[in-house]
């Protein structure tokens, strides 16, 4: 029996990147248990997956479940989908902060979270400001490994349609070849690539890591 098997925890598994994280973890022999934290039960068949149904407004009620080795936080919405800036802040900042705090208290070793290209707590853009403040907040908690990924526009099939995003993807694919140098990090990136990078980051040596989109690509290639 291999006693070195690990437990992965995934928040945001129903989203684009989170879905790929779960798929890749299922193929990774490093993990024998995958705890998936969801609002509604998912249709999954693997015995490695254990679903934890939770209410985001009452995250403290499942604090004893947020235990394991590597936590992958793929939570992310849009202001339009959230319905308001306040609701967006509640999900993309407050909820992520609460999860990180509980995970830190429970001695989870690695915390890997998705942010956004351009995230900056000093930004005048509400979305980027929120992401930047989330990053600053989780840096205050203690983890052996804290990794933040800042992907550019995500490629992949979503369960929902975002018209402007789809248009942006088409345009981005045409201009990507000329996006070099400092512009390289703005190239669109596939969500599967981001998921692979997140899993690789979770097993890196102790430290704090912040990867821009082009660095995410390089980590997966090397």
MDAnalysis code that builds the backbone (N, CA, C; Angstrom):
import MDAnalysis as mda
import numpy as np

u = mda.Universe.empty(666, n_residues=222, atom_resindex=np.repeat(np.arange(222), 3), trajectory=True)
u.add_TopologyAttr("name", ["N", "CA", "C"] * 222)
u.add_TopologyAttr("resid", np.arange(1, 223))
u.add_TopologyAttr("resname", ["UNK", "UNK", "UNK", "UNK", "UNK", "UNK", "UNK", "UNK", "UNK", "UNK", "UNK", "UNK", "UNK", "UNK", "UNK", "UNK", "UNK", "UNK", "UNK", "UNK", "UNK", "UNK", "UNK", "UNK", "UNK", "UNK", "UNK", "UNK", "UNK", "UNK", "UNK", "UNK", "UNK", "UNK", "UNK", "UNK", "UNK", "UNK", "UNK", "UNK", "UNK", "UNK", "UNK", "UNK", "UNK", "UNK", "UNK", "UNK", "UNK", "UNK", "UNK", "UNK", "UNK", "UNK", "UNK", "UNK", "UNK", "UNK", "UNK", "UNK", "UNK", "UNK", "UNK", "UNK", "UNK", "UNK", "UNK", "UNK", "UNK", "UNK", "UNK", "UNK", "UNK", "UNK", "UNK", "UNK", "UNK", "UNK", "UNK", "UNK", "UNK", "UNK", "UNK", "UNK", "UNK", "UNK", "UNK", "UNK", "UNK", "UNK", "UNK", "UNK", "UNK", "UNK", "UNK", "UNK", "UNK", "UNK", "UNK", "UNK", "UNK", "UNK", "UNK", "UNK", "UNK", "UNK", "UNK", "UNK", "UNK", "UNK", "UNK", "UNK", "UNK", "UNK", "UNK", "UNK", "UNK", "UNK", "UNK", "UNK", "UNK", "UNK", "UNK", "UNK", "UNK", "UNK", "UNK", "UNK", "UNK", "UNK", "UNK", "UNK", "UNK", "UNK", "UNK", "UNK", "UNK", "UNK", "UNK", "UNK", "UNK", "UNK", "UNK", "UNK", "UNK", "UNK", "UNK", "UNK", "UNK", "UNK", "UNK", "UNK", "UNK", "UNK", "UNK", "UNK", "UNK", "UNK", "UNK", "UNK", "UNK", "UNK", "UNK", "UNK", "UNK", "UNK", "UNK", "UNK", "UNK", "UNK", "UNK", "UNK", "UNK", "UNK", "UNK", "UNK", "UNK", "UNK", "UNK", "UNK", "UNK", "UNK", "UNK", "UNK", "UNK", "UNK", "UNK", "UNK", "UNK", "UNK", "UNK", "UNK", "UNK", "UNK", "UNK", "UNK", "UNK", "UNK", "UNK", "UNK", "UNK", "UNK", "UNK", "UNK", "UNK", "UNK", "UNK", "UNK", "UNK", "UNK", "UNK", "UNK", "UNK", "UNK", "UNK", "UNK", "UNK", "UNK", "UNK", "UNK", "UNK", "UNK"])
u.atoms.positions = np.array([
    [0.846, -1.203, 0.000],
    [0.000, 0.000, 0.000],
    [0.876, 1.246, 0.000],
    [0.592, 2.164, -0.895],
    [1.365, 3.398, -1.000],
    [0.831, 4.410, -0.002],
    [1.648, 4.719, 1.018],
    [1.218, 5.648, 2.059],
    [1.485, 7.096, 1.679],
    [2.066, 7.315, 0.491],
    [2.392, 8.662, 0.051],
    [1.293, 9.297, -0.809],
    [0.197, 8.600, -0.957],
    [-0.901, 9.149, -1.738],
    [-1.431, 10.415, -1.086],
    [-1.908, 11.336, -1.913],
    [-2.359, 12.626, -1.413],
    [-3.863, 12.843, -1.632],
    [-4.383, 13.788, -0.862],
    [-5.779, 14.202, -1.002],
    [-5.812, 15.584, -1.626],
    [-6.556, 15.707, -2.710],
    [-6.727, 16.995, -3.390],
    [-8.093, 17.556, -3.028],
    [-8.157, 18.877, -2.937],
    [-9.419, 19.562, -2.680],
    [-9.649, 20.538, -3.828],
    [-10.859, 20.540, -4.376],
    [-11.149, 21.399, -5.522],
    [-12.410, 22.212, -5.273],
    [-12.261, 23.536, -5.364],
    [-13.397, 24.442, -5.333],
    [-13.566, 25.018, -6.737],
    [-14.802, 25.109, -7.201],
    [-15.055, 25.610, -8.553],
    [-14.941, 24.538, -9.603],
    [-15.226, 23.298, -9.219],
    [-15.077, 22.160, -10.133],
    [-16.051, 22.185, -11.303],
    [-17.139, 22.904, -11.179],
    [-18.126, 22.936, -12.267],
    [-17.774, 23.976, -13.327],
    [-16.761, 24.796, -13.058],
    [-16.341, 25.800, -14.019],
    [-15.400, 25.235, -15.070],
    [-15.014, 26.073, -16.012],
    [-14.187, 25.635, -17.139],
    [-12.857, 25.042, -16.685],
    [-12.061, 25.802, -15.953],
    [-10.756, 25.311, -15.514],
    [-10.895, 24.257, -14.430],
    [-11.811, 24.468, -13.509],
    [-12.004, 23.511, -12.429],
    [-12.356, 22.126, -12.934],
    [-13.138, 22.066, -14.000],
    [-13.502, 20.784, -14.595],
    [-12.270, 20.063, -15.127],
    [-11.369, 20.815, -15.756],
    [-10.133, 20.212, -16.255],
    [-9.220, 19.785, -15.104],
    [-9.206, 20.559, -14.023],
    [-8.404, 20.182, -12.856],
    [-8.841, 18.810, -12.349],
    [-10.149, 18.621, -12.216],
    [-10.666, 17.336, -11.739],
    [-10.310, 16.221, -12.713],
    [-10.479, 16.466, -14.007],
    [-10.149, 15.453, -15.011],
    [-8.688, 15.029, -14.919],
    [-7.796, 16.002, -14.784],
    [-6.369, 15.691, -14.710],
    [-6.010, 14.997, -13.400],
    [-6.650, 15.391, -12.318],
    [-6.383, 14.746, -11.031],
    [-6.794, 13.282, -11.048],
    [-7.872, 12.987, -11.763],
    [-8.340, 11.599, -11.863],
    [-7.302, 10.714, -12.538],
    [-6.499, 11.302, -13.427],
    [-5.474, 10.544, -14.143],
    [-4.134, 10.548, -13.415],
    [-4.045, 11.301, -12.340],
    [-2.793, 11.456, -11.609],
    [-2.743, 10.474, -10.441],
    [-1.808, 9.535, -10.492],
    [-1.710, 8.508, -9.467],
    [-1.202, 9.048, -8.130],
    [-0.787, 10.307, -8.115],
    [-0.337, 10.928, -6.870],
    [-1.481, 11.036, -5.873],
    [-2.703, 11.173, -6.400],
    [-3.866, 11.416, -5.555],
    [-4.794, 10.200, -5.524],
    [-5.190, 9.829, -4.319],
    [-6.163, 8.726, -4.208],
    [-7.528, 9.216, -3.751],
    [-7.601, 10.468, -3.287],
    [-8.884, 11.060, -2.908],
    [-8.963, 12.466, -3.497],
    [-10.098, 12.776, -4.120],
    [-10.340, 14.117, -4.649],
    [-11.633, 14.620, -4.034],
    [-11.502, 15.579, -3.138],
    [-12.685, 16.190, -2.531],
    [-13.138, 17.341, -3.425],
    [-14.355, 17.256, -3.888],
    [-14.905, 18.288, -4.759],
    [-16.001, 19.026, -3.995],
    [-15.797, 20.329, -3.813],
    [-16.747, 21.149, -3.054],
    [-17.674, 21.871, -4.030],
    [-18.947, 21.516, -3.976],
    [-19.912, 22.031, -4.961],
    [-21.209, 22.468, -4.287],
    [-21.930, 23.346, -4.975],
    [-23.225, 23.791, -4.464],
    [-24.310, 22.762, -4.757],
    [-24.173, 22.119, -5.930],
    [-25.108, 21.071, -6.318],
    [-24.315, 19.852, -6.755],
    [-24.857, 18.676, -6.459],
    [-24.146, 17.429, -6.752],
    [-23.866, 17.286, -8.242],
    [-22.638, 16.838, -8.536],
    [-22.235, 16.617, -9.918],
    [-22.455, 15.159, -10.298],
    [-22.603, 14.919, -11.590],
    [-22.772, 13.561, -12.083],
    [-21.395, 12.966, -12.373],
    [-20.817, 12.300, -11.376],
    [-19.482, 11.720, -11.520],
    [-19.519, 10.233, -11.177],
    [-18.599, 9.495, -11.775],
    [-18.600, 8.050, -11.602],
    [-17.376, 7.524, -10.854],
    [-16.315, 8.310, -10.795],
    [-15.077, 7.820, -10.197],
    [-15.176, 7.659, -8.685],
    [-14.590, 6.549, -8.202],
    [-14.553, 6.293, -6.761],
    [-13.548, 7.169, -6.035],
    [-12.669, 7.837, -6.791],
    [-11.684, 8.719, -6.175],
    [-12.325, 10.025, -5.697],
    [-13.469, 10.348, -6.274],
    [-14.106, 11.634, -5.969],
    [-15.086, 11.518, -4.806],
    [-14.951, 12.454, -3.878],
    [-15.923, 12.576, -2.789],
    [-16.476, 13.985, -2.824],
    [-17.769, 14.091, -3.025],
    [-18.396, 15.405, -3.150],
    [-18.842, 15.946, -1.792],
    [-18.579, 17.223, -1.601],
    [-19.017, 17.914, -0.391],
    [-19.932, 19.056, -0.829],
    [-21.207, 18.942, -0.525],
    [-22.173, 19.975, -0.881],
    [-22.125, 21.073, 0.177],
    [-22.030, 22.322, -0.269],
    [-21.928, 23.399, 0.712],
    [-22.648, 24.655, 0.242],
    [-22.981, 25.478, 1.205],
    [-23.590, 26.786, 0.963],
    [-22.489, 27.829, 1.098],
    [-22.148, 28.547, 0.024],
    [-21.071, 29.528, 0.085],
    [-21.253, 30.575, 1.183],
    [-22.506, 30.854, 1.553],
    [-22.773, 31.833, 2.606],
    [-22.527, 31.263, 4.000],
    [-22.349, 29.934, 4.045],
    [-22.132, 29.284, 5.338],
    [-20.938, 28.326, 5.245],
    [-19.858, 28.811, 4.652],
    [-18.687, 27.991, 4.406],
    [-18.115, 27.410, 5.699],
    [-18.308, 28.112, 6.812],
    [-17.767, 27.654, 8.093],
    [-18.374, 26.316, 8.521],
    [-19.564, 26.007, 8.012],
    [-20.233, 24.764, 8.393],
    [-19.500, 23.525, 7.886],
    [-18.681, 23.693, 6.849],
    [-17.955, 22.523, 6.329],
    [-16.437, 22.697, 6.520],
    [-16.066, 23.496, 7.507],
    [-14.640, 23.772, 7.738],
    [-13.844, 22.504, 8.036],
    [-14.457, 21.528, 8.710],
    [-13.741, 20.293, 9.033],
    [-13.489, 19.431, 7.806],
    [-14.186, 19.730, 6.697],
    [-13.994, 18.983, 5.454],
    [-12.827, 19.555, 4.637],
    [-12.451, 20.801, 4.928],
    [-11.395, 21.446, 4.139],
    [-10.033, 21.027, 4.680],
    [-9.767, 19.741, 4.573],
    [-8.512, 19.152, 5.034],
    [-7.950, 18.268, 3.929],
    [-6.641, 18.261, 3.801],
    [-5.996, 17.458, 2.768],
    [-4.618, 18.022, 2.483],
    [-4.087, 17.697, 1.320],
    [-2.723, 18.102, 0.976],
    [-2.675, 19.319, 0.067],
    [-3.391, 19.261, -1.056],
    [-3.324, 20.331, -2.054],
    [-4.717, 20.842, -2.374],
    [-4.907, 22.154, -2.246],
    [-6.208, 22.745, -2.540],
    [-6.123, 23.578, -3.813],
    [-7.035, 23.319, -4.723],
    [-7.101, 24.031, -6.001],
    [-8.362, 24.888, -6.004],
    [-8.177, 26.197, -5.969],
    [-9.311, 27.119, -5.923],
    [-9.543, 27.704, -7.310],
    [-10.583, 27.230, -7.958],
    [-10.904, 27.651, -9.328],
    [-12.173, 28.494, -9.355],
    [-12.482, 29.113, -8.247],
    [-13.690, 29.935, -8.149],
    [-13.522, 31.217, -8.958],
    [-14.515, 31.524, -9.733],
    [-14.463, 32.747, -10.527],
    [-15.761, 32.956, -11.272],
    [-16.257, 34.162, -11.256],
    [-17.479, 34.482, -11.985],
    [-17.252, 35.785, -12.753],
    [-18.296, 36.370, -13.235],
    [-18.218, 37.685, -13.886],
    [-19.210, 38.604, -13.180],
    [-19.011, 39.893, -13.333],
    [-19.923, 40.844, -12.705],
    [-21.329, 40.661, -13.280],
    [-21.403, 40.401, -14.589],
    [-22.699, 40.210, -15.234],
    [-23.411, 38.983, -14.680],
    [-22.689, 37.887, -14.554],
    [-23.303, 36.660, -14.054],
    [-23.652, 36.774, -12.576],
    [-22.784, 37.444, -11.818],
    [-23.029, 37.613, -10.384],
    [-24.233, 38.518, -10.130],
    [-24.453, 39.459, -11.049],
    [-25.606, 40.338, -10.931],
    [-25.292, 41.733, -10.431],
    [-24.168, 41.860, -9.750],
    [-23.761, 43.169, -9.241],
    [-22.300, 43.107, -8.824],
    [-21.696, 44.283, -8.668],
    [-20.314, 44.322, -8.200],
    [-20.210, 43.739, -6.793],
    [-21.201, 44.008, -5.968],
    [-21.185, 43.497, -4.597],
    [-21.208, 41.975, -4.567],
    [-22.048, 41.375, -5.400],
    [-22.133, 39.917, -5.452],
    [-20.850, 39.313, -6.027],
    [-20.271, 39.994, -7.012],
    [-19.000, 39.545, -7.584],
    [-17.908, 39.559, -6.518],
    [-17.828, 40.642, -5.760],
    [-16.844, 40.764, -4.688],
    [-17.029, 39.665, -3.648],
    [-18.263, 39.357, -3.355],
    [-18.595, 38.339, -2.360],
    [-18.071, 36.963, -2.766],
    [-18.083, 36.683, -4.078],
    [-17.615, 35.387, -4.569],
    [-16.114, 35.371, -4.828],
    [-15.654, 36.297, -5.647],
    [-14.270, 36.241, -6.113],
    [-13.246, 36.753, -5.105],
    [-13.699, 37.456, -4.093],
    [-12.783, 37.893, -3.037],
    [-13.125, 37.247, -1.699],
    [-14.307, 37.536, -1.195],
    [-14.664, 37.108, 0.161],
    [-14.656, 35.591, 0.326],
    [-15.277, 34.879, -0.609],
    [-15.348, 33.421, -0.496],
    [-13.968, 32.795, -0.613],
    [-13.178, 33.270, -1.564],
    [-11.817, 32.738, -1.723],
    [-11.005, 32.998, -0.462],
    [-11.143, 34.174, 0.102],
    [-10.435, 34.528, 1.339],
    [-10.819, 33.592, 2.482],
    [-12.115, 33.324, 2.624],
    [-12.584, 32.439, 3.696],
    [-12.053, 31.021, 3.519],
    [-12.051, 30.543, 2.281],
    [-11.533, 29.194, 2.008],
    [-10.056, 29.117, 2.364],
    [-9.299, 30.132, 1.958],
    [-7.867, 30.156, 2.246],
    [-7.606, 30.189, 3.748],
    [-8.380, 30.969, 4.466],
    [-8.199, 31.082, 5.914],
    [-8.435, 29.744, 6.602],
    [-9.521, 29.078, 6.219],
    [-9.841, 27.778, 6.820],
    [-8.779, 26.750, 6.453],
    [-8.381, 26.740, 5.187],
    [-7.371, 25.776, 4.735],
    [-6.056, 25.976, 5.474],
    [-5.674, 27.220, 5.677],
    [-4.444, 27.522, 6.407],
    [-4.533, 27.029, 7.844],
    [-5.646, 27.287, 8.491],
    [-5.846, 26.820, 9.874],
    [-5.824, 25.300, 9.964],
    [-6.282, 24.643, 8.895],
    [-6.330, 23.181, 8.867],
    [-5.040, 22.549, 8.338],
    [-4.007, 23.382, 8.146],
    [-2.673, 22.898, 7.752],
    [-2.628, 22.272, 6.360],
    [-3.483, 22.733, 5.455],
    [-3.377, 22.303, 4.060],
    [-2.035, 22.816, 3.540],
    [-1.275, 21.952, 2.879],
    [0.098, 22.299, 2.510],
    [0.187, 23.263, 1.327],
    [-0.557, 22.973, 0.279],
    [-0.483, 23.800, -0.929],
    [-1.829, 24.420, -1.247],
    [-1.795, 25.709, -1.579],
    [-3.002, 26.424, -1.985],
    [-2.713, 27.050, -3.337],
    [-3.453, 26.604, -4.359],
    [-3.249, 27.084, -5.723],
    [-4.539, 27.748, -6.188],
    [-4.448, 29.000, -6.616],
    [-5.660, 29.752, -6.932],
    [-5.556, 30.438, -8.291],
    [-6.688, 30.531, -8.971],
    [-6.753, 31.246, -10.247],
    [-7.100, 32.705, -9.977],
    [-6.322, 33.585, -10.550],
    [-6.597, 35.012, -10.497],
    [-6.864, 35.461, -11.930],
    [-6.275, 36.546, -12.364],
    [-6.499, 37.038, -13.721],
    [-5.321, 37.859, -14.204],
    [-5.070, 37.798, -15.486],
    [-4.081, 38.678, -16.088],
    [-4.460, 40.122, -15.734],
    [-3.482, 40.895, -15.328],
    [-3.734, 42.294, -15.008],
    [-4.246, 42.557, -13.606],
    [-4.349, 41.525, -12.779],
    [-4.832, 41.710, -11.406],
    [-3.940, 42.703, -10.663],
    [-4.566, 43.670, -10.003],
    [-3.796, 44.693, -9.300],
    [-4.712, 45.383, -8.291],
    [-4.338, 45.322, -7.020],
    [-5.195, 45.897, -5.982],
    [-5.274, 47.422, -6.063],
    [-4.437, 48.021, -6.898],
    [-4.495, 49.467, -7.090],
    [-5.224, 49.872, -8.380],
    [-5.699, 48.872, -9.116],
    [-6.351, 49.144, -10.395],
    [-7.676, 49.879, -10.200],
    [-8.002, 50.751, -11.174],
    [-9.298, 51.436, -11.160],
    [-10.392, 50.562, -11.755],
    [-9.990, 49.486, -12.407],
    [-10.950, 48.532, -12.960],
    [-11.439, 47.634, -11.824],
    [-12.742, 47.592, -11.605],
    [-13.286, 46.873, -10.449],
    [-12.915, 45.394, -10.466],
    [-13.018, 44.773, -11.631],
    [-12.702, 43.344, -11.750],
    [-11.247, 43.081, -11.372],
    [-10.324, 43.821, -11.975],
    [-8.905, 43.611, -11.724],
    [-8.512, 44.025, -10.311],
    [-9.180, 45.040, -9.798],
    [-8.942, 45.481, -8.428],
    [-9.339, 44.389, -7.436],
    [-10.491, 43.767, -7.693],
    [-10.976, 42.696, -6.820],
    [-10.026, 41.513, -6.826],
    [-9.581, 41.125, -8.017],
    [-8.642, 40.010, -8.125],
    [-7.330, 40.332, -7.413],
    [-6.864, 41.584, -7.568],
    [-5.632, 41.987, -6.910],
    [-5.753, 41.967, -5.399],
    [-6.884, 42.437, -4.882],
    [-7.098, 42.419, -3.444],
    [-7.209, 40.989, -2.915],
    [-7.800, 40.099, -3.721],
    [-7.865, 38.692, -3.328],
    [-6.457, 38.126, -3.178],
    [-5.584, 38.435, -4.151],
    [-4.208, 37.954, -4.090],
    [-3.508, 38.442, -2.832],
    [-3.653, 39.732, -2.547],
    [-2.996, 40.305, -1.367],
    [-3.524, 39.662, -0.086],
    [-4.804, 39.365, -0.070],
    [-5.420, 38.778, 1.119],
    [-4.891, 37.381, 1.405],
    [-4.857, 36.528, 0.393],
    [-4.445, 35.142, 0.648],
    [-2.954, 35.030, 0.957],
    [-2.190, 36.039, 0.585],
    [-0.757, 36.034, 0.913],
    [-0.520, 36.170, 2.409],
    [-1.539, 36.590, 3.151],
    [-1.380, 36.761, 4.592],
    [-1.535, 35.452, 5.356],
    [-1.991, 34.400, 4.664],
    [-2.174, 33.108, 5.315],
    [-0.944, 32.218, 5.112],
    [-0.785, 31.252, 5.989],
    [0.401, 30.404, 5.971],
    [0.161, 29.094, 5.225],
    [0.942, 28.881, 4.161],
    [0.955, 27.621, 3.418],
    [2.405, 27.283, 3.096],
    [2.707, 25.993, 3.020],
    [4.044, 25.607, 2.557],
    [4.251, 26.125, 1.139],
    [3.192, 26.014, 0.349],
    [3.248, 26.419, -1.047],
    [2.002, 27.241, -1.363],
    [2.218, 28.493, -1.769],
    [1.107, 29.340, -2.206],
    [1.365, 29.734, -3.649],
    [0.474, 29.318, -4.537],
    [0.664, 29.578, -5.960],
    [-0.537, 30.314, -6.537],
    [-0.245, 31.377, -7.268],
    [-1.268, 32.182, -7.929],
    [-1.012, 32.147, -9.433],
    [-2.035, 31.801, -10.195],
    [-1.888, 31.809, -11.652],
    [-2.771, 32.910, -12.229],
    [-2.206, 33.629, -13.193],
    [-2.914, 34.739, -13.829],
    [-3.082, 34.469, -15.323],
    [-4.018, 33.614, -15.686],
    [-4.203, 33.317, -17.107],
    [-4.810, 34.484, -17.866],
    [-4.521, 34.544, -19.153],
    [-5.167, 35.500, -20.040],
    [-6.516, 34.909, -20.437],
    [-7.045, 35.295, -21.588],
    [-8.343, 34.782, -22.026],
    [-8.308, 33.264, -22.127],
    [-9.265, 32.605, -21.475],
    [-9.285, 31.148, -21.426],
    [-9.997, 30.547, -22.634],
    [-9.341, 29.557, -23.231],
    [-9.923, 28.818, -24.339],
    [-10.523, 27.523, -23.803],
    [-11.566, 27.048, -24.463],
    [-12.216, 25.811, -24.041],
    [-13.722, 25.981, -24.096],
    [-14.428, 24.876, -24.052],
    [-15.881, 24.905, -24.158],
    [-16.516, 25.096, -22.790],
    [-17.253, 26.184, -22.630],
    [-17.977, 26.437, -21.394],
    [-19.389, 25.861, -21.484],
    [-19.989, 25.673, -20.324],
    [-21.375, 25.238, -20.287],
    [-22.329, 26.395, -20.536],
    [-21.768, 27.604, -20.627],
    [-22.586, 28.793, -20.843],
    [-21.953, 29.612, -21.954],
    [-22.710, 30.450, -22.587],
    [-22.206, 31.298, -23.665],
    [-21.953, 32.718, -23.154],
    [-20.769, 33.224, -23.452],
    [-20.437, 34.610, -23.135],
    [-20.060, 35.257, -24.463],
    [-21.018, 35.971, -25.062],
    [-20.883, 36.451, -26.432],
    [-19.601, 37.250, -26.668],
    [-19.337, 38.255, -25.856],
    [-18.158, 39.091, -26.063],
    [-16.875, 38.294, -25.881],
    [-16.919, 37.330, -24.971],
    [-15.748, 36.475, -24.760],
    [-15.486, 35.636, -25.997],
    [-16.550, 35.104, -26.605],
    [-16.387, 34.281, -27.800],
    [-15.813, 35.100, -28.951],
    [-16.284, 36.328, -29.099],
    [-15.741, 37.213, -30.130],
    [-14.276, 37.488, -29.860],
    [-13.967, 37.727, -28.601],
    [-12.590, 37.999, -28.216],
    [-11.662, 36.838, -28.516],
    [-12.142, 35.632, -28.334],
    [-11.334, 34.446, -28.611],
    [-10.963, 34.360, -30.090],
    [-11.942, 34.634, -30.945],
    [-11.700, 34.589, -32.389],
    [-10.647, 35.618, -32.784],
    [-10.803, 36.832, -32.274],
    [-9.852, 37.900, -32.581],
    [-8.465, 37.549, -32.039],
    [-8.431, 37.052, -30.818],
    [-7.161, 36.744, -30.163],
    [-6.367, 35.676, -30.912],
    [-7.068, 34.695, -31.487],
    [-6.371, 33.639, -32.215],
    [-5.660, 34.188, -33.451],
    [-6.230, 35.222, -34.052],
    [-5.609, 35.824, -35.227],
    [-4.405, 36.684, -34.856],
    [-4.483, 37.363, -33.725],
    [-3.399, 38.277, -33.358],
    [-2.312, 37.612, -32.509],
    [-2.574, 36.408, -31.999],
    [-1.603, 35.729, -31.139],
    [-0.206, 35.619, -31.746],
    [-0.080, 35.273, -33.037],
    [1.263, 35.123, -33.621],
    [2.122, 36.386, -33.533],
    [1.504, 37.548, -33.486],
    [2.288, 38.786, -33.419],
    [2.413, 39.296, -31.984],
    [1.826, 38.563, -31.033],
    [1.946, 38.956, -29.629],
    [3.210, 38.328, -29.057],
    [4.297, 39.057, -29.139],
    [5.591, 38.561, -28.688],
    [6.168, 39.504, -27.642],
    [7.284, 39.086, -27.033],
    [7.909, 39.915, -26.019],
    [6.986, 40.117, -24.829],
    [6.821, 41.369, -24.421],
    [5.979, 41.685, -23.271],
    [4.506, 41.390, -23.523],
    [4.129, 41.310, -24.804],
    [2.732, 41.046, -25.138],
    [2.385, 39.559, -25.113],
    [3.391, 38.717, -24.990],
    [3.179, 37.272, -25.068],
    [2.228, 36.767, -23.979],
    [2.275, 37.404, -22.822],
    [1.439, 36.938, -21.715],
    [-0.050, 37.207, -21.952],
    [-0.370, 37.991, -22.981],
    [-1.768, 38.290, -23.277],
    [-2.377, 37.322, -24.299],
    [-1.574, 36.389, -24.784],
    [-2.116, 35.392, -25.718],
    [-3.173, 34.534, -25.009],
    [-4.218, 34.130, -25.723],
    [-5.208, 33.236, -25.101],
    [-4.550, 31.915, -24.716],
    [-5.072, 31.292, -23.684],
    [-4.497, 30.048, -23.179],
    [-5.626, 29.064, -22.902],
    [-5.375, 27.790, -23.183],
    [-6.427, 26.795, -22.977],
    [-6.561, 26.476, -21.497],
    [-7.795, 26.308, -21.051],
    [-8.063, 26.023, -19.639],
    [-7.397, 24.726, -19.191],
    [-7.266, 23.773, -20.100],
    [-6.600, 22.512, -19.759],
    [-5.133, 22.752, -19.411],
    [-4.505, 23.686, -20.118],
    [-3.111, 24.029, -19.841],
    [-2.983, 24.659, -18.461],
    [-3.918, 25.532, -18.132],
    [-3.912, 26.178, -16.812],
    [-4.093, 25.125, -15.721],
    [-4.995, 24.183, -15.942],
    [-5.240, 23.125, -14.964],
    [-3.995, 22.275, -14.751],
    [-3.312, 21.935, -15.839],
    [-2.082, 21.138, -15.732],
    [-1.025, 21.880, -14.938],
    [-0.894, 23.184, -15.197],
    [0.082, 24.002, -14.481],
    [-0.250, 24.075, -12.989],
    [-1.503, 24.202, -12.668],
    [-1.913, 24.287, -11.264],
    [-1.521, 23.030, -10.501],
    [-1.714, 21.889, -11.127],
    [-1.367, 20.629, -10.471],
    [0.144, 20.497, -10.320],
    [0.892, 20.941, -11.310],
    [2.349, 20.917, -11.212],
    [2.834, 21.858, -10.107],
    [2.220, 23.010, -10.005],
    [2.610, 23.992, -8.991],
    [2.396, 23.466, -7.578],
    [1.344, 22.700, -7.385],
    [1.018, 22.202, -6.045],
    [2.130, 21.344, -5.454],
    [2.937, 20.748, -6.310],
    [4.011, 19.865, -5.845],
    [5.385, 20.522, -5.893],
    [5.421, 21.821, -6.171],
    [6.698, 22.529, -6.192],
    [7.232, 22.688, -4.768],
    [8.537, 22.960, -4.634],
    [9.114, 23.181, -3.300],
    [8.421, 24.329, -2.577],
    [8.607, 24.395, -1.281],
    [7.977, 25.442, -0.477],
    [8.309, 26.828, -1.022],
    [7.323, 27.701, -0.986],
    [7.535, 29.058, -1.475],
    [6.257, 29.676, -1.984],
    [6.383, 30.888, -2.517],
    [5.258, 31.593, -3.113],
    [5.517, 31.767, -4.596],
    [4.551, 31.404, -5.409],
    [4.703, 31.449, -6.855],
    [3.582, 32.294, -7.470],
    [3.950, 33.123, -8.435],
    [2.971, 33.909, -9.174],
    [3.340, 33.815, -10.646],
    [2.475, 33.167, -11.426],
    [2.765, 32.932, -12.831],
    [1.790, 33.674, -13.739],
    [2.362, 34.461, -14.658],
    [1.560, 35.096, -15.700],
    [1.249, 34.051, -16.770],
    [0.412, 34.410, -17.720],
    [-0.090, 33.448, -18.699],
    [1.022, 32.761, -19.493],
    [2.025, 33.528, -19.958],
    [3.107, 32.914, -20.723],
    [3.958, 31.991, -19.867],
    [4.087, 32.316, -18.576],
    [4.844, 31.457, -17.663],
    [4.105, 30.171, -17.366],
    [2.776, 30.233, -17.383],
    [1.965, 29.029, -17.213],
    [2.233, 28.070, -18.371],
    [2.257, 28.634, -19.595],
    [2.542, 27.821, -20.782],
    [3.908, 27.175, -20.675],
    [4.916, 27.946, -20.259],
    [6.282, 27.439, -20.166],
    [6.401, 26.334, -19.124],
    [5.711, 26.471, -17.997],
    [5.766, 25.452, -16.955],
    [5.246, 24.111, -17.460],
    [4.181, 24.156, -18.243],
    [3.591, 22.924, -18.782],
    [4.498, 22.297, -19.835],
    [5.153, 23.132, -20.640],
    [6.019, 22.613, -21.699],
    [7.289, 21.979, -21.154],
    [7.808, 22.520, -20.058],
    [9.097, 22.053, -19.520],
    [8.924, 20.892, -18.533],
])
